[in-house]
Amino acid sequence: MKKLFKSFLGVLAVGVVYYMVSILGALPHFLRKRAHEMTRAKDSKNADIVIYNRVPKCASSVMMRLISILHQPYAHDFQFENQIEPGQAHWFETTVDEEEWALDLALREKPTFVLRHQYFVDLDKYVNNSRILWLNLVRDPIDQFVSHYYYMRHGFEKSPDGKNKKEWSNQNLKHINPETRNLTLDECIEQEYHECVNPVSEYMQFFCGNEERCRIDKSYALKTAAHNIRYKYYLVGYTDRLHEFLTALHYTLPAWFQGSNYYYRQVTDPNSTFSKKFDTRTANKVVPSDKTLAFLNDKFKYEVQLYKFIKLEFKKKLVGWREEWRTTEAPPGVTPFDVEKLEKGEEVHK
């Protein structure tokens, strides 16, 4: 009887220990989840889904790595969904495809950050999108085209392994004229290769949308893109003001971006593990001549107009938020930027 009682006590003790370990093991996740919920309550939009329809060659690889770090349990508790696939089109062929994507998106686990090379989709037509935010980041369209030209021919400065380099070659080299593989952009234009004297840019489509008119009517695309940026996007930044872009998101969407400047420095620090792993600078890029730049400015005059509009809208939105930031205590590790300098068009936090 005593042996039976001792056995019972032993089993009971093991059960209690197992139960306590289970509780304590789940506690960190519970606390992270609770902290995330409390932080989300402070978000200006309390978003359930954030869509970053990244424009290629606009610091998009750096931003992708930053988001992949921010979503980790030790940083922020949200689901990160990278929908980019090799050879994926940037547009939907039909409105049916658009609707299917929108409805599928609405069923995602929340909160969810969706990253995709994707033209804008007006979700109002398909779902209640009041809790869905759109973000994007651009650069000067001339710089973007130059970077894209060399990237399609040479890729990044570094590749983490030979496999990735091979995959890059298979995906990109088939889309260019092999005769231009080793030409500079200046030489390509001077020798009048079609892809250089008739350059194509998707810059405006990323904000205009999937309809055919966005691709063939630049005047319409410019007006529609500007409308969407002003009324449909939460924020569109540009690479020359990347620090301000991240600071704005840090303050207004803390559940997603709090501490983003700290992690950005980790990603871009040349001595950090993140930076050493993969260098996203375009390889063999040559600065174009003044003649080439003048040529491209004429070819991309609508894109340049949109870029100027984006910069003005970005400035206007940040100035509109300045009082909130000035009266809010800065979180650890983040220094509010000088809004007066921004209003004068001066550089802030080089």
N, C-alpha and C positions, 0 to 999 in steps of 0.2 A: 504493500500500500504506500509506504514511504517512497519507494522507488518510482511508483506511478505518479505520486504527487510532485516529486522532484522533476520528473520528465515534463509534467504539465507546466510547471513553473519555467522550465527551460524553453519550451515552445512559446509560452506567453512572453518571455523576455525577448526572444528573437523577433516575435511579431511586433512588439512595442518599438524595438530598435529599427526594424524595417519601416514601420509607419513614420517614425520621426525622421529617418533619413529621406523618405519620400517627400515629406512636408518641407524639410529644409532644402532639399534639392529643387523643389518647385518654387521656393520663395524668391530667389533672384529674378526668375522670369516674371513672377507676379508683380514684384516691385517695379521691374522695368516697364511692364505693361501699364501699371497704374501711373507711373511717372509720365509715360508717353501720353496717356489719356488726359492727364492734368495739363501737359504742355500743349496738346492739341486744342484744349479749350481756350488757350491764349492766342491761337492762330487767328489772323484777321479774317480768314475765310473758313476755318475749321474744315479743310478739304478732306474728302475721303479718297480721291484719286487725283494724282498730279501727272499730267502728260507732258513729256519733254520731247517734242518732235524735232530732234536735232538736225540742224543743217550741216552737211559734210564740210570738213575743213574749216570749222569755226570753233576750235578748241573742244570739239565734241568728244574726242577720245579721252582728253583730260577730265571733262565733266563726267563721262561714263565711269571712269575709275573713282572719281570723287563720290558719286552716288553709290557705287558698289561698296565703298567704305562706310558711308553714312548709314546705310541700312543694316549694318551688322548689329547684333544684340548689344554690344558694348557701346554703341553710339546711339542709334535710333531704332525703334521697334516698328518697322513697316516692311511690307513685302516689296521687293524690287523685281520687276519683270522686264527683262531685256528682250524685246521682240525683234531685234535685228537678226537677219539670217543672210548668208552668202547669196549674192545674186538677187536679192529681194527688190522688187519694184518699189518706188517711192510713192506710188499712187494706187488708187482702187479703180478698176476698170469700169465698174457700174455702181449705181446708187444702191443696188442690192448688196454688193460687197461692203459698201460703206455702212449700211444699216446692220449687217451681220456683225461687223467689227464693233459697232457702237453698242449693240445689245449684249454681245459677249463681254465687252468691257464693263458694262454695268453690273455683271454678275460676279466680278472679281472679288476676292477676299479684300477687305478694307482694313486699314489704309494701304493703298498700293501706289507705287511709283512706276509709271510705264515709260519706257524709253524706246524710241523707234525713229528711223529715217522715214518720215511720213508727211505728206502734204496735209494741210489743215483740213479737218472735218467739222462741219457745223453740227455739233451733237444735239442742238436744240430740236432738230428735225426728227430725232429718233428717241431720245431719252430725256429724263429730267436731269439736266447736267448742272444743277445749282451747286453741287458739291464736287464738281470736277474743274480743275484748274489747268490752263495751258501755260507752258513756259518755253522760252527759246533763247538762244544766244547766237549772235551773228558777228561778222567782221566786215571790213571794207570789201565790197564785192569784187573789186579789181584784185586785191590781195588774195581773196578766196580763189578766184579763177587761176591766178598764177600758181598758187600752192597746189591746186587740184591738177593742173597740167603736169607738174613735176611728180606729184604723188602717183598718178596713173602710170608713169613711166619708170619710177625708181622706188616708190614706197617710202617707208620711214627710214630714219637714220640707222636704227637698230631693229632687230627682230629677235624675240626671245629664243627662237630655235629655227632650224632649217625648215620644219614643217610649215610654220606660219608664213615664211618667205615664199615657199612653193605655192601655198594656197593663195597668197596675194597675187602671184604671177598668173595663176590660172584664172583668177577672177577679173583682173584688170587689163592685162596686156592684150587680150582678145578684143577689147573695145577701142583700141587705138590703131592708127596706121603704123605698121612696123617701121616704115621709112622715117618716122618722126621720133622713134624711140630715143635716139641719142642727140637730137637737136635741141638747142635752147629755144625758148619761146620766141625770141627775136628772130632766130634763123627760120623757125617754122612759118612765121608771118612773112618774112622777106621772100621765102621760097613759095609762098602762096598755096600752102596746103589747105585744103578745104576746112578742116576742123579748127584751123587757126585764124583764117581770114573770115570765117563765118562762125564765130564762137557761140556756144549755147550755154545758157545758165538756167538752173532750176531755182534760183534764189527767191524769186517772187512767188513761185508755185507753192513753196512751203508755207506761205501765209495766205495765199489766194484760195487754194483748194484743188479739188480733183477734176472739176469740170474742164472740158476741152478749151473753153474760151480763156482760161487762165494760162494756157500754153501758147495760144496763137495770137492773142490780142493783148499786147503789153500795156496799153493804156488802161484797159479794163482790169488787168491783173494788178497794176499799181494801185488803182483806186480801191479795189476789193481787199487787197492785202493790207493797205493802210487802215481801212475800216475795221478789219478783223483784229489787227494789232491794238487798235484803240479800244475796241468794245468787247472783244472775245478773249484776249490774252490777259493773264494776270500781270505778267512782266516779260518784256523782251529786252535783253541786255546786249552789250557788244563788248568784244574782247579787250578793247582799249580801256574799258572801265570794269574789268572783271572783278576787281576787289569790291567796288561799289555794288555790283550785281549780287555778289555773294553776301555782302553785309545787309543789303535790303532783304534778301530771303532769310537770313539769320534772324532778323528782327520780326518780320511779318509772318514767316512760316517756320517757327522754331521747332515744331515737331518733326519737320523734315530736314531743316538746314542749320539748326543751332550748332555753332562751332565749325561751320563749313570753311571759314577762312583758315582755321588751324589745320584742318585736314588737307586743304588745298596746298598749303605750304609744305606739308609732308609729301604730297604727290609730286610737286614740282621741284623740290629740293634736289639738286644734282647728286648730293651725297646720301640721299635716303634710299631705303630698300625699294620703295615704289618706283622712284625715278630710274634707278639703275636697271630695274627689271625690263622697262620698255620705254624707249625714247620716241615720242610721237612727232618729233620734228621731221619735216619732209626732206628726203635726201636729194642732194645734188641740185638744190634750187638756186637759180641764178637771178639776180636782180635785173628786171627788164630795163631797157633803155627808155629815155624820155619819149622817143618816137612811139615805142610800143605802148607805153602808158597812155599817151594821147589817143592812140588808136582804140585801145580798150575802153577808155572813158567815153568815147563816142558810141561804141557798140553797146555799152552797158549803161547808157544814160538813164534809163528807167530804174534799173537796179540801184544806181547811185542815188537817185532821188528817194527811193524807198529807204536806203541806208541813212540818209540825212533825216528823214522823218522818224525813223526808229530812235536816233540819237536825241532828237527833240522830245519825243514822247517819254523816253527814259528819264531825261532830265526833269521834265514836268512832273512825272510821277514821284520821283525821289524828292523833289522840292515840296510836293504836296504832303509827303510823309514826314517832313523834317521836324515839325513841332512834336510829333509823337516820340521821335527818337531823342530829341533834346530833353524831354521830360521823363525819359525812361532810363533807369540805371543800366549802364552797359554790362552785359554778361561778361564773365571772366575771359580774358584773352582776346577781347574784341574792342577796338577803339572806334567810336563813331567818327565818320569822316567829316571833313569841313564842307558843309553845304554851301557856304558863301563862295568858296572856290569853284565848286561845281557850277553854281549859277553864272559865274563869270567865264566859264569854259576853261578854267585852269586845271592842270593835272592834280589829282588827289591820290596820295599814297602810292608813289611810284614803286 
